Amino acid sequence: MNTDKIRSVLNILFLVLAVAAVVIYFTAKGDFKLFIYVCGAAIFVKLMEFFIRFTMR
């Protein structure tokens, strides 16, 4: 697979996780841990995309 395609997939996954984190933050009043986990996963995916962008040139 091309690195540009991998980066695109990771960016889409990041956006989905970020939207899910916002929705969870406002809807799941008693379950803050779920928000932290989803937000952490989104940050991890974005860091992977960042790493690929600057190391695979």
Secondary structure, 3 states (H helix, E strand, C coil): CCHHHHHHHHHHHHHHHHHHHHHHHHHCCCCHHHHHHHHHHHHHHHHHHHHHHHHCC
